Amino acid sequence: MPPYDDWNNIDEEEDEELQDASIYETKKDVILFCIDCSESMLKLYDDPKYEDVQTCHVFTALEAAMQIEKKKIIVGPNDSVGILLFNTTRKSETSRGQGSEIKGNTYLFQPISPLSAPKVQELIQLLDAAREDPDELRKTFPPVMNGRVPMGDVFTSCNWVLRDGAPKTASKRVFLITDEDDPHPRTGSKQLITSARTTLIDLTQAGVTVEPFFISTDEKPFDVSKFYSSVLVPTNLDDEDELQKDSSVLPESISISRIEDLLSQMRFHEIPKRALFSIPFQLADGFTIGIKGYGLVTEQKKGAYKYFVDLGDKMEVATVRTTYVDEDRQAEVDKTKIVYGPELGATAAPDDDDDEESSGTSGARVVKAGNRPFYTAEEIRSFRTLGLEPGIKLLGFKDRSELAFEDNVKHSQFIYPDEMSYSGSKRTFSALLKSMVKKKKIGIALCLNRRNSSPVFCALLPQKESSDETGWTEPAGFHLIPLPFADDIRTAPIQEGFRASEEMKASARAWIDKISVRNGTYPPDSYPNPALAYHNEQLQASAFREEYDPDSFEDVTEPKLGSMHKRAGNLMKEWKTALVEDPSANLVVPTTGSKRKADVSVDEAEIKSKYDSGSLAKLRVDQLKEFLKAKGQGVAGKKAELVERVSEWFDAH
């Protein structure tokens, strides 16, 4: 009988629920870069990377946008990107089809459209011209000299641009880049603040997320409390009434102290936060809230290849469709008529009287002896889901100490309240979280995340919002940890090893401290997968019709051996010397003997002597096969055939 998954694999093309996360690779993502083009953003300063070169904040922002576009054209070809500049006197061209209704002193440099090489090359050419002439950006996008564009008009323009160009089902985000912390310093700013917050709420209700990137320098520090803390919508779990009492609700981490870090900060926000599932969370009978689940760890892989049809003048993507064909009639079979069942051995021929399956009084099908049972797709789905609908049901609570480390055998997921599904979910979720953290409890729940998956018992591990010196780092929510069944855990063999002395520990700690990662943290976004990065660089060069030099590829994951030996080389030598002189280095742990594999190596001269004397049959089969394999000959057959094959080889050579 084949494995369960082989005959229990049902296509769910018509099912709204997702079987896996592959749909998130095909869902479109839209990013609109909203860049401030004011006088301070165009002010020239010395480039920190190159000597005798001047740059400005607008150049760095456009360069970061170009890098994001070049990366997305490889990893997200279905995504769209646009660039909107504000506080500039250049007028938008209404003939470009998007943003014809945008406010004054805003310019749509690149309308939202699917990524393409010509679109990126347009931005590259502008940046190349700006490198040769630092005043090129000021000439191309003249700044507004008197006053500034109200932020309410900026958000309204973003809304119109996204409305006209972004697909309805796409995830839409605005990357707001500015260095002005008080865009409305004149009288009447309260009204402008209210207008900006109202238009921003309209933007978020349309499914748009605003990701701010505030540029802060030593000469001009950025203070979010002047304007943006009362405009941008907070995303934490606290009640809005409490948030309005505190003017500093925004994290400091969104403020960029060095403009050179703009691209690295964008990379953290580049991947959209797409929910893996959105299901109800039942706390008790008749008491349900909505939650969304997110994956915290995801492996980034190469993009899936596609089939193309050569139409002569252009290439079209081929649509792949799976059909089931009856071998006897050579006709397509209706999918709804397909049944599923295990593949058994030979069965007895059915009697003429047993052609029809009889049914019992309860309506269940009764399969005659010798016949195979078959099930419909709906029955197979009920086997997998046990008749449950997707959702999380809270069963009870346990002390946090009862959750062992070895219970986490799979990747956990992070759940967050969904106010759009059930009103009051955010407040109820926050109250449950705070109570569990206070009482040091975990929850036990029965979870069915997707309609075509199996229910599992999970532990709800609460996590309160934490912050450090730079701002909030961990959001408040629950980690959904799948609990293992009894046969999922094996007892590990206990082996007693030698313990290092305190002197050995101190000696090892000395050189380890010298080469430890700074700040004790490892930023994974700064160290991309070298195989994936090498693959993407080649695709990028091919897309832009550029020559690619493999020697120019830099693997940032390679350890810097030179600096490591310079810092801790002598300490390593001292540790190795102490390790050799340690008494435990000369002890041998007794082990049980193991059966040695027979030696099949044989000298060619020996086989030649057997061939000359006509006694090849005295050799073993494994020796004959080893010789034939070394000569590139076939090793199949009985011993007599092997002997004949060896003789033929010597006759030919």
C-alpha angles and dihedrals in degrees: 000000000000121000118284094249093054098062096025096061109118126184111237101190093136095043117102093209118084125241095199142355096268090103090067090063091058098041110104123244123204124198123185114194107213105192126185109231098187128138094267092050091052094046110123123235136166114284109244093213103045130043121237091011126120126204141167139216093261090055091051092048092050091046090053089049090051092051091050090050092049091050095045093049086066105036098029111028091161093058126100131216133190135180123217122183123198134190091042129119094219110113123228120246108240091199091072089081100236134079096014088149099049118132126262123281090028122108128197102216096175120016118220107274138139114288117265138165095249090053092053092043089056089060092042091054091051092051092047090053090048091053091055094042114027090197092058094096092049089052093046096044108025110201125236106257100192118050130330137265112266110250089230088064090048092054091045091053090049090051092052094046092050092043092055099040112024122083114245094238095047125103105249125203137171120212103206112199120184142134097207113100095182110039092167107047095148128088117293095037092138090066091048090049090053091048092049093049092047093051090045090053088052088052094051092045087058088060097262122138120205115215109192123208109189116193113218125183135178090253094045114025117194117238112192092190092071095069121329099060088066095042110041114078112245119229103202125111100251121111116271091234090061092045093056090060091058116062095191100066096132120091118246091226091081089066112091112214093187120040088212088068092061095099094046090050090050091053089061090056097035097092109070118235099245119179117237091208141357112206139148121270111215111205094174140340107307092001111104135155132183125252138178124214126217133190113232097191121044128164114231110223138181116281117265115257121239136210118245131196118219106226094176101248096039145011121244127195110248116232112231116216128175119218132178116225128196107233093209099048096026089222133126115265123223108249093223091061095056116109129193132223145149120276107241133181127267112318131202117267109265118247119246090245092054100058092110121060111238122222129217127233091266093058095251118135116250115209116211120236112275094024127107120244117236129197135198123239091255091053092049089051091051090052090055099042097034087230093297127137121228111279146096120261119196109225102177147297138276136184113276090236090067092068104092126204093240091057090077099081096145137041111282124225129221120231126201131179120270109211092182093065099046125013111237095026093123095053095044092046091051093050092050092047095050092047093050092047091049094049094039093236136147126207128235114213141172108232134194106172099177134025094241098047134085123258116252136184112248138187118232106217111190120222120191123209111272131189138190135193093291098046141272114345106169125041125219117260146095129289108222104214116187107227117224125238120237094266093049092074124063124195109252116228111254113227123179115225136186118274119226118235122246090254091055092048092050091048092051093043090056096063095034091058090052094059101033120128113267117263088007093269132113114212105206093193089064092058110051123191103276095213091050093043091050090050093049093049091055091049090048093052090049093049093051093040093241130145112252122213110203090201090063092065113110120205104207091187092069110105117247096240095177096057092040093056090043091055101037108008096112092044090052091052092050090049093049091049091051090047093055092047093049112113092231091062091074097048118104120209110222113236132187117258121256130208111263120228115248115259108246097175113119132179117247090222090058092052089047090054090050089050092050092049093044094239101118089126090070091069120092122252093244090053091051092048092048091053094047091047091053089053094048095250129137118270100196123113140047127310094266091055091049092051091050091049092052090049091051091052093052090046089055095044 
